[in-house]
Amino acid sequence: MRRFIALATASALLLASVASPVYAAKPAASGFLPPGQGLAPTALATANLLWSAGVPFDQSGWIQEKCGRSGLPGVWFLGAPPVDPARPTGSDTCRLPAGTFLVVEAADVIASQTFGDGNTPKELRAAIDTAWPYLTDVEVTFDGQTMVNPIAYVATSIAVRLPANNLFGPDRYLTIARYYQFVTRPLSRGTHTLNVHYEWAPDWFGTFDRDYTIIAN
């Protein structure tokens, strides 16, 4: 089974005062919204999947490691590629308007008919359940505050058929993703720092570590 991991972004924005959270609200950490506050995690994960994998390879912010507009008011995505042994560490810069919600996906597993992981939503979820424990460590540091393996921020998308000519090829195969996903509070004007670090079991993919400079103006 082929699994993809990434720091990326996706979003489904509903204002915090009107959305019905899936997770119980908890105190905010590291400048991120509490899990589920202001948006539905499943919808967010689904939007993440479509943004990162529902476009051709050369247009994917996930692969190109770019931040960009989500198409929803006030929400941007930050994308990063799967683990690359040639570049396990590095740094990048994202520029975006002040007051923006930035959706950060710290690590993921994707299961798809494309990879022979299954043909039904149940089979694809089972494939993700099998792979997920091999993701052994996730740490996210935003403006100097760190969260480690925050289970409350894990969300799984619904099963979707990706559009034709998507990241994985021309066919519209059924696909599901599971993410560690975080949404910043609206970013204040100025420079913010973000580090994403995650590790897989030694016989899997290895380690990913990126420093991001987020400039809101």
C-alpha positions as YAML, in Angstrom:
chain: A
units: angstrom
residues:
- id: 1
  name: MET
  ca: [0.00, 0.00, 0.00]
- id: 2
  name: ARG
  ca: [1.33, 3.42, -0.90]
- id: 3
  name: ARG
  ca: [0.97, 6.15, 1.73]
- id: 4
  name: PHE
  ca: [1.60, 9.85, 1.27]
- id: 5
  name: ILE
  ca: [2.55, 12.27, 4.08]
- id: 6
  name: ALA
  ca: [2.85, 15.99, 4.00]
- id: 7
  name: LEU
  ca: [2.66, 19.36, 5.63]
- id: 8
  name: ALA
  ca: [-0.01, 20.96, 3.61]
- id: 9
  name: THR
  ca: [-3.14, 22.95, 4.06]
- id: 10
  name: ALA
  ca: [-6.85, 22.81, 3.44]
- id: 11
  name: SER
  ca: [-9.91, 24.47, 4.80]
- id: 12
  name: ALA
  ca: [-13.62, 24.67, 5.32]
- id: 13
  name: LEU
  ca: [-14.43, 27.94, 7.06]
- id: 14
  name: LEU
  ca: [-17.46, 28.56, 9.22]
- id: 15
  name: LEU
  ca: [-17.20, 31.38, 11.70]
- id: 16
  name: ALA
  ca: [-16.49, 30.15, 15.20]
- id: 17
  name: SER
  ca: [-19.68, 31.50, 16.61]
- id: 18
  name: VAL
  ca: [-21.93, 29.61, 14.23]
- id: 19
  name: ALA
  ca: [-20.30, 26.29, 13.43]
- id: 20
  name: SER
  ca: [-21.15, 23.14, 15.33]
- id: 21
  name: PRO
  ca: [-17.88, 21.61, 16.52]
- id: 22
  name: VAL
  ca: [-17.29, 17.91, 16.15]
- id: 23
  name: TYR
  ca: [-14.76, 17.91, 18.98]
- id: 24
  name: ALA
  ca: [-15.41, 19.45, 22.37]
- id: 25
  name: ALA
  ca: [-13.77, 22.86, 22.61]
- id: 26
  name: LYS
  ca: [-10.52, 22.94, 24.58]
- id: 27
  name: PRO
  ca: [-8.22, 25.80, 25.57]
- id: 28
  name: ALA
  ca: [-6.33, 27.17, 22.60]
- id: 29
  name: ALA
  ca: [-2.71, 26.10, 22.21]
- id: 30
  name: SER
  ca: [0.11, 27.60, 20.19]
- id: 31
  name: GLY
  ca: [-2.09, 30.19, 18.52]
- id: 32
  name: PHE
  ca: [-4.31, 27.55, 16.93]
- id: 33
  name: LEU
  ca: [-8.06, 27.37, 17.30]
- id: 34
  name: PRO
  ca: [-9.25, 24.62, 19.65]
- id: 35
  name: PRO
  ca: [-10.12, 21.47, 17.68]
- id: 36
  name: GLY
  ca: [-13.47, 21.77, 15.98]
- id: 37
  name: GLN
  ca: [-14.03, 25.42, 16.92]
- id: 38
  name: GLY
  ca: [-15.37, 27.33, 13.97]
- id: 39
  name: LEU
  ca: [-15.30, 24.48, 11.48]
- id: 40
  name: ALA
  ca: [-16.25, 20.85, 11.06]
- id: 41
  name: PRO
  ca: [-13.09, 18.69, 11.08]
- id: 42
  name: THR
  ca: [-14.43, 16.17, 8.57]
- id: 43
  name: ALA
  ca: [-15.37, 18.91, 6.11]
- id: 44
  name: LEU
  ca: [-11.98, 20.51, 6.64]
- id: 45
  name: ALA
  ca: [-10.17, 17.24, 5.96]
- id: 46
  name: THR
  ca: [-12.23, 16.69, 2.81]
- id: 47
  name: ALA
  ca: [-11.46, 20.18, 1.54]
- id: 48
  name: ASN
  ca: [-7.81, 19.53, 2.31]
- id: 49
  name: LEU
  ca: [-7.83, 16.36, 0.23]
- id: 50
  name: LEU
  ca: [-9.48, 18.04, -2.75]
- id: 51
  name: TRP
  ca: [-7.16, 21.05, -2.62]
- id: 52
  name: SER
  ca: [-3.98, 19.01, -2.41]
- id: 53
  name: ALA
  ca: [-4.82, 15.97, -4.57]
- id: 54
  name: GLY
  ca: [-7.76, 17.04, -6.73]
- id: 55
  name: VAL
  ca: [-5.56, 18.97, -9.18]
- id: 56
  name: PRO
  ca: [-2.75, 17.96, -11.55]
- id: 57
  name: PHE
  ca: [0.71, 17.36, -10.12]
- id: 58
  name: ASP
  ca: [2.16, 20.68, -11.26]
- id: 59
  name: GLN
  ca: [-0.74, 22.63, -9.70]
- id: 60
  name: SER
  ca: [-0.74, 21.01, -6.27]
- id: 61
  name: GLY
  ca: [0.26, 23.35, -3.45]
- id: 62
  name: TRP
  ca: [1.01, 20.21, -1.45]
- id: 63
  name: ILE
  ca: [3.64, 19.06, -3.94]
- id: 64
  name: GLN
  ca: [4.86, 22.53, -4.88]
- id: 65
  name: GLU
  ca: [5.18, 23.47, -1.20]
- id: 66
  name: LYS
  ca: [3.31, 26.74, -1.52]
- id: 67
  name: CYS
  ca: [0.71, 28.61, 0.46]
- id: 68
  name: GLY
  ca: [-2.33, 29.90, -1.35]
- id: 69
  name: ARG
  ca: [-5.93, 31.01, -1.25]
- id: 70
  name: SER
  ca: [-8.47, 28.33, -0.47]
- id: 71
  name: GLY
  ca: [-11.33, 29.92, -2.39]
- id: 72
  name: LEU
  ca: [-13.11, 30.56, 0.91]
- id: 73
  name: PRO
  ca: [-13.11, 34.07, 2.41]
- id: 74
  name: GLY
  ca: [-10.22, 34.69, 4.77]
- id: 75
  name: VAL
  ca: [-8.75, 31.17, 4.57]
- id: 76
  name: TRP
  ca: [-5.39, 30.14, 3.13]
- id: 77
  name: PHE
  ca: [-3.67, 26.78, 2.80]
- id: 78
  name: LEU
  ca: [-0.04, 25.92, 3.43]
- id: 79
  name: GLY
  ca: [1.25, 22.99, 1.41]
- id: 80
  name: ALA
  ca: [4.33, 20.80, 1.66]
- id: 81
  name: PRO
  ca: [5.36, 17.65, -0.18]
- id: 82
  name: PRO
  ca: [5.65, 14.09, 1.10]
- id: 83
  name: VAL
  ca: [8.91, 13.10, 2.78]
- id: 84
  name: ASP
  ca: [11.79, 13.46, 0.35]
- id: 85
  name: PRO
  ca: [14.98, 11.64, 1.44]
- id: 86
  name: ALA
  ca: [16.94, 14.24, -0.53]
- id: 87
  name: ARG
  ca: [15.40, 17.05, 1.51]
- id: 88
  name: PRO
  ca: [14.42, 15.84, 4.98]
- id: 89
  name: THR
  ca: [14.89, 19.35, 6.39]
- id: 90
  name: GLY
  ca: [14.51, 22.83, 4.96]
- id: 91
  name: SER
  ca: [12.81, 26.21, 5.17]
- id: 92
  name: ASP
  ca: [10.16, 28.09, 3.22]
- id: 93
  name: THR
  ca: [8.27, 31.39, 3.35]
- id: 94
  name: CYS
  ca: [4.55, 32.10, 3.08]
- id: 95
  name: ARG
  ca: [3.17, 35.62, 2.54]
- id: 96
  name: LEU
  ca: [-0.53, 36.24, 3.10]
- id: 97
  name: PRO
  ca: [-2.92, 38.99, 4.25]
- id: 98
  name: ALA
  ca: [-3.13, 39.85, 7.93]
- id: 99
  name: GLY
  ca: [-6.31, 38.54, 9.54]
- id: 100
  name: THR
  ca: [-6.16, 35.29, 7.55]
- id: 101
  name: PHE
  ca: [-6.91, 31.84, 8.96]
- id: 102
  name: LEU
  ca: [-4.02, 29.58, 7.91]
- id: 103
  name: VAL
  ca: [-4.79, 25.87, 7.76]
- id: 104
  name: VAL
  ca: [-1.76, 23.71, 8.48]
- id: 105
  name: GLU
  ca: [-1.72, 19.98, 7.81]
- id: 106
  name: ALA
  ca: [1.16, 18.48, 9.76]
- id: 107
  name: ALA
  ca: [1.07, 14.88, 8.51]
- id: 108
  name: ASP
  ca: [-1.29, 12.59, 6.67]
- id: 109
  name: VAL
  ca: [-2.11, 9.18, 5.33]
- id: 110
  name: ILE
  ca: [-4.00, 8.84, 2.05]
- id: 111
  name: ALA
  ca: [-5.69, 5.62, 0.91]
- id: 112
  name: SER
  ca: [-7.03, 5.29, -2.61]
- id: 113
  name: GLN
  ca: [-8.20, 2.89, -5.27]
- id: 114
  name: THR
  ca: [-5.29, 4.38, -7.20]
- id: 115
  name: PHE
  ca: [-2.87, 2.47, -4.98]
- id: 116
  name: GLY
  ca: [-4.94, -0.69, -4.65]
- id: 117
  name: ASP
  ca: [-5.89, 0.13, -1.05]
- id: 118
  name: GLY
  ca: [-9.53, -0.88, -1.49]
- id: 119
  name: ASN
  ca: [-12.68, -0.22, -3.49]
- id: 120
  name: THR
  ca: [-15.14, 0.94, -0.84]
- id: 121
  name: PRO
  ca: [-15.06, 3.60, 1.88]
- id: 122
  name: LYS
  ca: [-14.90, 0.85, 4.51]
- id: 123
  name: GLU
  ca: [-11.89, -0.78, 2.88]
- id: 124
  name: LEU
  ca: [-10.10, 2.53, 2.45]
- id: 125
  name: ARG
  ca: [-10.67, 3.51, 6.10]
- id: 126
  name: ALA
  ca: [-9.31, 0.11, 7.14]
- id: 127
  name: ALA
  ca: [-6.18, 0.77, 5.07]
- id: 128
  name: ILE
  ca: [-5.69, 4.10, 6.83]
- id: 129
  name: ASP
  ca: [-6.21, 2.47, 10.23]
- id: 130
  name: THR
  ca: [-3.46, 0.00, 9.37]
- id: 131
  name: ALA
  ca: [-0.96, 2.67, 8.27]
- id: 132
  name: TRP
  ca: [-1.68, 5.36, 10.86]
- id: 133
  name: PRO
  ca: [0.22, 3.77, 13.81]
- id: 134
  name: TYR
  ca: [3.44, 3.90, 11.80]
- id: 135
  name: LEU
  ca: [3.32, 7.69, 12.08]
- id: 136
  name: THR
  ca: [5.19, 7.74, 15.38]
- id: 137
  name: ASP
  ca: [5.82, 11.38, 16.23]
- id: 138
  name: VAL
  ca: [4.27, 14.72, 15.24]
- id: 139
  name: GLU
  ca: [5.39, 18.06, 16.67]
- id: 140
  name: VAL
  ca: [4.14, 21.49, 15.62]
- id: 141
  name: THR
  ca: [5.66, 24.70, 16.98]
- id: 142
  name: PHE
  ca: [3.91, 27.97, 16.20]
- id: 143
  name: ASP
  ca: [5.39, 31.25, 17.48]
- id: 144
  name: GLY
  ca: [7.48, 29.37, 20.02]
- id: 145
  name: GLN
  ca: [4.79, 27.12, 21.52]
- id: 146
  name: THR
  ca: [4.84, 23.39, 20.79]
- id: 147
  name: MET
  ca: [2.20, 20.67, 20.59]
- id: 148
  name: VAL
  ca: [3.24, 17.00, 20.48]
- id: 149
  name: ASN
  ca: [1.02, 14.24, 19.03]
- id: 150
  name: PRO
  ca: [-2.22, 16.19, 19.64]
- id: 151
  name: ILE
  ca: [-4.81, 13.47, 19.04]
- id: 152
  name: ALA
  ca: [-7.71, 15.92, 19.23]
- id: 153
  name: TYR
  ca: [-6.50, 17.52, 16.00]
- id: 154
  name: VAL
  ca: [-6.77, 14.33, 13.93]
- id: 155
  name: ALA
  ca: [-9.57, 14.23, 11.35]
- id: 156
  name: THR
  ca: [-10.55, 11.91, 8.50]
- id: 157
  name: SER
  ca: [-12.16, 13.01, 5.25]
- id: 158
  name: ILE
  ca: [-15.18, 11.43, 3.67]
- id: 159
  name: ALA
  ca: [-14.56, 9.19, 0.66]
- id: 160
  name: VAL
  ca: [-14.45, 11.28, -2.50]
- id: 161
  name: ARG
  ca: [-13.85, 10.58, -6.16]
- id: 162
  name: LEU
  ca: [-11.08, 12.93, -7.17]
- id: 163
  name: PRO
  ca: [-11.68, 14.95, -10.34]
- id: 164
  name: ALA
  ca: [-10.21, 13.62, -13.56]
- id: 165
  name: ASN
  ca: [-6.56, 14.52, -14.15]
- id: 166
  name: ASN
  ca: [-5.78, 14.75, -10.46]
- id: 167
  name: LEU
  ca: [-2.49, 14.50, -8.55]
- id: 168
  name: PHE
  ca: [-2.34, 10.73, -8.96]
- id: 169
  name: GLY
  ca: [-3.32, 10.44, -12.62]
- id: 170
  name: PRO
  ca: [-6.21, 10.76, -15.06]
- id: 171
  name: ASP
  ca: [-8.76, 8.49, -13.34]
- id: 172
  name: ARG
  ca: [-11.43, 9.44, -10.80]
- id: 173
  name: TYR
  ca: [-10.62, 6.91, -8.09]
- id: 174
  name: LEU
  ca: [-12.23, 6.83, -4.66]
- id: 175
  name: THR
  ca: [-9.87, 8.35, -2.07]
- id: 176
  name: ILE
  ca: [-9.81, 9.09, 1.69]
- id: 177
  name: ALA
  ca: [-7.30, 11.03, 3.80]
- id: 178
  name: ARG
  ca: [-6.54, 11.37, 7.51]
- id: 179
  name: TYR
  ca: [-4.69, 14.40, 8.83]
- id: 180
  name: TYR
  ca: [-3.19, 16.12, 11.79]
- id: 181
  name: GLN
  ca: [-4.69, 19.49, 10.91]
- id: 182
  name: PHE
  ca: [-4.51, 22.84, 12.63]
- id: 183
  name: VAL
  ca: [-6.10, 26.23, 12.00]
- id: 184
  name: THR
  ca: [-4.42, 29.37, 13.25]
- id: 185
  name: ARG
  ca: [-6.33, 32.17, 14.85]
- id: 186
  name: PRO
  ca: [-6.57, 35.11, 12.42]
- id: 187
  name: LEU
  ca: [-2.94, 36.07, 11.91]
- id: 188
  name: SER
  ca: [-1.82, 39.40, 13.33]
- id: 189
  name: ARG
  ca: [0.26, 41.67, 11.13]
- id: 190
  name: GLY
  ca: [3.94, 40.79, 11.19]
- id: 191
  name: THR
  ca: [6.18, 37.74, 11.02]
- id: 192
  name: HIS
  ca: [5.26, 34.39, 12.56]
- id: 193
  name: THR
  ca: [7.33, 31.22, 12.83]
- id: 194
  name: LEU
  ca: [6.15, 27.68, 12.26]
- id: 195
  name: ASN
  ca: [8.04, 24.40, 12.53]
- id: 196
  name: VAL
  ca: [6.56, 21.07, 11.54]
- id: 197
  name: HIS
  ca: [8.32, 17.85, 12.45]
- id: 198
  name: TYR
  ca: [7.08, 14.31, 11.96]
- id: 199
  name: GLU
  ca: [8.57, 10.85, 11.91]
- id: 200
  name: TRP
  ca: [7.57, 7.48, 10.54]
- id: 201
  name: ALA
  ca: [8.69, 4.09, 11.78]
- id: 202
  name: PRO
  ca: [12.28, 3.44, 10.62]
- id: 203
  name: ASP
  ca: [11.33, 0.99, 7.87]
- id: 204
  name: TRP
  ca: [8.79, 3.40, 6.40]
- id: 205
  name: PHE
  ca: [9.43, 6.91, 5.13]
- id: 206
  name: GLY
  ca: [11.76, 8.62, 7.58]
- id: 207
  name: THR
  ca: [11.66, 12.13, 9.02]
- id: 208
  name: PHE
  ca: [10.28, 15.46, 7.79]
- id: 209
  name: ASP
  ca: [11.24, 18.80, 9.34]
- id: 210
  name: ARG
  ca: [10.45, 22.25, 7.95]
- id: 211
  name: ASP
  ca: [10.79, 25.79, 9.27]
- id: 212
  name: TYR
  ca: [8.26, 28.21, 7.82]
- id: 213
  name: THR
  ca: [8.36, 31.99, 7.99]
- id: 214
  name: ILE
  ca: [4.79, 33.29, 7.82]
- id: 215
  name: ILE
  ca: [4.59, 36.96, 6.85]
- id: 216
  name: ALA
  ca: [1.16, 38.56, 7.33]
- id: 217
  name: ASN
  ca: [0.76, 42.06, 5.90]
...
